[in-house]
Amino acid sequence: MIGTPPYRFEVVKDDEARIVQFERKTFVGRWKEGVQAARLVSCTARVVDDGTHVTVTASKDEASRSRARQLVELFEKAVGDPRTYYRERNIPLGPVTLVASWAGTPYVLYTEPRFDAPRRGNMYTATRVEAIEVLEGAFCKVKLPSGETGYVEKDQIVPVPVHDTANAHYTTAVANAVIMDDEGRQ
């Protein structure tokens, strides 16, 4: 987002990237390329014990500092923004299904609620699966029809709809039907 013109996005290292101004308006208002990189914003992200330590630095000019503030605001807002990957998924207890899957491709369940846990047990899109415990964070404990339990990422499942999609239109039409007699009265 902050690497749009007149800035260019550049990857510096595995954990560092920056934006550099590559063009500037002249006195007349036209864009001039080949500007010396006097304005830049740099971002470094390092994994530490408490999470991720992010450092944002900017040139002293107001334009660069404004872009750096945009980046910091983006990080702060992303945690609570429902349109981002970081959103909290509320999965109710009961029947769930996979969000999507290639036909016949299994989702292998985690044995523990952590990403580095071993995996076992196959869950398919059409399998009747039940959410039996919703955990804080990214995981939900599920029970397969075989009785086997495991953990699945909340982003991979959705609650099963009350009506199946093939009959949802019919069910809604019947529920909202108005019955008339021969003279047009309800």
C-alpha positions as CSV (number, residue, x, y, z in Angstrom):
1,M,0.0,0.0,0.0
2,I,2.7,2.5,0.9
3,G,4.9,1.5,-2.1
4,T,2.7,3.2,-4.7
5,P,4.1,5.9,-6.9
6,P,6.0,8.1,-6.5
7,Y,7.6,5.4,-4.2
8,R,9.0,2.0,-5.2
9,F,8.9,-1.1,-3.0
10,E,12.3,-2.9,-2.5
11,V,13.2,-6.0,-0.6
12,V,16.5,-5.4,1.3
13,K,16.8,-8.7,3.3
14,D,14.6,-11.6,4.3
15,D,13.3,-9.6,7.2
16,E,13.6,-6.0,5.8
17,A,11.9,-4.0,3.1
18,R,11.7,-0.4,2.2
19,I,10.0,2.1,-0.1
20,V,12.2,4.6,-1.9
21,Q,11.0,7.7,-3.8
22,F,11.9,7.2,-7.5
23,E,10.2,10.3,-9.0
24,R,9.3,13.8,-7.9
25,K,7.2,16.6,-9.2
26,T,9.1,19.5,-10.8
27,F,8.4,23.1,-10.1
28,V,6.0,23.1,-13.1
29,G,4.1,20.0,-11.8
30,R,5.4,17.3,-14.1
31,W,6.9,14.0,-12.8
32,K,10.7,13.7,-13.0
33,E,12.2,10.2,-12.8
34,G,15.7,9.4,-11.5
35,V,15.4,11.3,-8.3
36,Q,18.1,10.6,-5.7
37,A,16.7,8.5,-2.9
38,A,16.3,11.2,-0.4
39,R,13.0,10.0,0.9
40,L,12.5,6.5,2.2
41,V,10.6,4.4,4.7
42,S,12.1,1.1,6.0
43,C,10.4,-1.7,7.9
44,T,12.2,-4.6,9.7
45,A,10.4,-7.5,11.2
46,R,12.1,-10.0,13.6
47,V,10.6,-12.9,15.4
48,V,11.2,-12.7,19.2
49,D,9.9,-14.7,22.2
50,D,6.9,-12.4,22.6
51,G,5.9,-12.4,19.0
52,T,7.2,-10.2,16.1
53,H,9.2,-7.0,16.7
54,V,8.6,-4.5,14.0
55,T,10.8,-1.4,13.5
56,V,9.7,1.3,11.1
57,T,12.1,4.1,10.2
58,A,11.6,7.1,7.9
59,S,13.5,10.0,6.5
60,K,13.1,13.3,8.3
61,D,10.8,14.9,5.7
62,E,7.1,15.0,6.4
63,A,6.1,13.0,3.4
64,S,8.2,10.0,4.5
65,R,7.0,10.3,8.1
66,S,3.4,10.4,6.9
67,R,3.9,7.1,4.9
68,A,5.6,5.5,8.0
69,R,2.6,6.5,10.1
70,Q,0.3,4.9,7.5
71,L,2.2,1.6,7.9
72,V,2.0,1.7,11.7
73,E,-1.7,2.5,11.6
74,L,-2.2,-0.5,9.2
75,F,-0.5,-2.8,11.7
76,E,-2.6,-1.5,14.5
77,K,-5.9,-1.7,12.7
78,A,-5.3,-5.1,11.1
79,V,-5.8,-7.0,14.3
80,G,-9.4,-6.0,14.7
81,D,-10.3,-5.5,11.1
82,P,-12.8,-8.2,10.0
83,R,-11.4,-8.1,6.4
84,T,-7.9,-9.2,7.3
85,Y,-6.4,-12.6,7.9
86,Y,-6.0,-11.8,11.6
87,R,-9.8,-11.8,12.3
88,E,-11.2,-13.8,15.2
89,R,-13.4,-16.6,13.9
90,N,-16.3,-17.5,16.1
91,I,-17.2,-21.1,15.5
92,P,-20.3,-22.4,17.4
93,L,-20.3,-25.9,18.9
94,G,-22.0,-28.4,16.6
95,P,-21.8,-29.5,13.0
96,V,-19.1,-27.9,10.8
97,T,-17.7,-28.5,7.4
98,L,-14.6,-27.5,5.5
99,V,-14.6,-24.1,3.8
100,A,-13.4,-25.6,0.5
101,S,-11.4,-28.5,-0.7
102,W,-10.4,-30.2,-4.0
103,A,-12.8,-33.1,-4.5
104,G,-11.5,-36.1,-2.5
105,T,-8.5,-34.2,-1.0
106,P,-8.4,-34.7,2.8
107,Y,-7.6,-32.1,5.4
108,V,-5.3,-33.8,7.9
109,L,-6.1,-32.8,11.5
110,Y,-3.5,-31.6,14.0
111,T,-3.0,-33.8,17.0
112,E,-2.5,-30.7,19.3
113,P,-3.6,-27.1,18.9
114,R,-0.4,-25.8,17.5
115,F,1.0,-25.5,14.0
116,D,4.1,-27.6,14.6
117,A,2.1,-30.5,16.0
118,P,2.0,-33.9,14.2
119,R,-1.0,-34.5,11.9
120,R,-3.3,-37.5,11.5
121,G,-6.9,-38.3,10.7
122,N,-8.6,-37.2,7.5
123,M,-11.5,-34.8,7.2
124,Y,-13.3,-34.4,3.9
125,T,-15.6,-31.7,2.7
126,A,-18.8,-33.8,2.9
127,T,-17.9,-35.5,6.1
128,R,-20.2,-35.0,9.1
129,V,-17.8,-33.3,11.6
130,E,-18.7,-31.8,14.9
131,A,-17.0,-28.9,16.7
132,I,-16.7,-30.1,20.3
133,E,-14.4,-27.3,21.8
134,V,-13.6,-23.9,20.5
135,L,-10.2,-22.7,21.7
136,E,-8.7,-19.2,22.0
137,G,-6.6,-18.5,18.9
138,A,-6.5,-20.3,15.6
139,F,-7.8,-23.8,16.5
140,C,-11.0,-25.7,17.1
141,K,-11.3,-29.3,18.4
142,V,-13.4,-31.5,16.2
143,K,-14.8,-35.0,16.3
144,L,-15.0,-37.2,13.2
145,P,-17.8,-39.7,12.6
146,S,-15.2,-42.5,13.5
147,G,-15.0,-41.0,17.0
148,E,-11.5,-39.7,16.4
149,T,-10.8,-36.2,17.6
150,G,-8.3,-33.6,16.4
151,Y,-7.7,-29.9,15.9
152,V,-8.4,-27.9,12.8
153,E,-7.7,-24.3,12.0
154,K,-10.8,-22.1,12.4
155,D,-10.1,-20.5,9.0
156,Q,-10.6,-23.9,7.4
157,I,-14.1,-24.6,8.7
158,V,-17.6,-23.0,8.8
159,P,-20.8,-23.9,10.7
160,V,-23.1,-26.2,8.7
161,P,-26.1,-24.1,7.4
162,V,-29.5,-24.9,8.9
163,H,-30.9,-25.7,5.4
164,D,-28.8,-27.4,2.7
165,T,-28.2,-25.1,-0.2
166,A,-30.1,-27.3,-2.7
167,N,-33.3,-26.9,-0.7
168,A,-32.7,-23.4,0.8
169,H,-34.7,-21.6,-1.9
170,Y,-37.7,-24.0,-1.6
171,T,-37.6,-23.9,2.2
172,T,-37.6,-20.1,2.2
173,A,-40.4,-19.9,-0.4
174,V,-42.6,-22.3,1.7
175,A,-41.9,-20.5,4.9
176,N,-42.9,-17.2,3.3
177,A,-45.9,-18.5,1.2
178,V,-49.2,-16.7,1.3
179,I,-52.2,-19.0,0.8
180,M,-55.1,-17.4,-1.1
181,D,-58.6,-18.7,-1.6
182,D,-60.5,-18.7,-4.9
183,E,-61.7,-15.1,-4.3
184,G,-58.1,-13.8,-3.7
185,R,-58.4,-13.5,0.1
186,Q,-55.6,-14.7,2.4
